[in-house]
Amino acid sequence: MNDGTAEEIKKLVIARLEAIPKDKKISIGSHGEFSKENLIEEVKSGSEVGRKIIEIELEFLRALKKGIVL
Amino acid sequence: MSFTYLVTRPEYDDTTHYLSDWSKETIKLAENQGLKVLDLQREKANKNEFEGKMEKFSPVLVMINGHGDIDSVTGHKNQILVKVGLNEGILKSKIVYALSCKSAKILGPRSVQAGALNYTGYKDDFIFVYEPELISRPLSDKTAGLFLKPSNILIESLIKGNSVRESFEKSKNALKKNFNLAISTSESDSTTARFLWWNLRNFSSYGDLDTSIRQLPN
């Protein structure tokens, strides 16, 4: 994946994370608990949690596209 | 007949606090069904206490709440409870449900190799969404309930004597129902959909799916 594509993917994921309501937090196991803003920062910085969120978003979108969500 | 149900309930961060509170419902049900309950809450969720209770009372059903990794599950303040190569044999002859991250990836199959009847858990991170203002009342948190109620269905079904297969399917179906609800309603609910989907995708069961506590010696 080239840098341009990676940046586009980050933007896509961040745009989707923006939809998370401010009054919700996400528990990601031993990684801890994250607000929407925390998750967006993790994605921007390319941390382990950020990469996990990108993985989840991309796999979920692929599953939706293939119609094999469940 | 009297069966024993052992549950670990560390409480030291939002996640373990939520898991612990939601597990109270399984304790109530187990007591109502006449099971003996071993409740390892907070500091009691440590390796010595866990191993001691497992050896002394030989519970047929074990629920482990807490953090985990591909080859381990932990108790209070992240102390190792069970780890591959260290003590996975402690799960021999048990039906185990681990509500923790990743442990079904390696600890699950390895504990079954070591004699566990069944090990159900998650192959990757278990993720849930919650409402921080309800941290003192997790059972009132309907958002968290979308994730944790289906989890409880598994253990509650096992307590009632159903097979792992039936219990696993009931739990999966509840997750699917919540996913369909989340994805088809408001945008805010749809943000939870991806994480419900993720948990469902990683929810796994190893070993004998036809076993139940009814088939085991008490």
Interface residues (C-beta under 8 A of the other chain):
Chain A: A19 I20 P21 D23 K24 K25 I26 S27 I28 G29 S30 H31 G32 E33 K52 I56 E57 E59 F60 A63 V69 L70
Chain B: D13 D14 T15 Y18 H67 G68 D69 T74 N78 S100 C101 K102 D125 F126 I127 F128 V129 Y130 E131 P132 E133 T143 K176 F179 N180 I183 E187 S188 S190 T191 A193 R194 F195 W197 W198 L200 R201
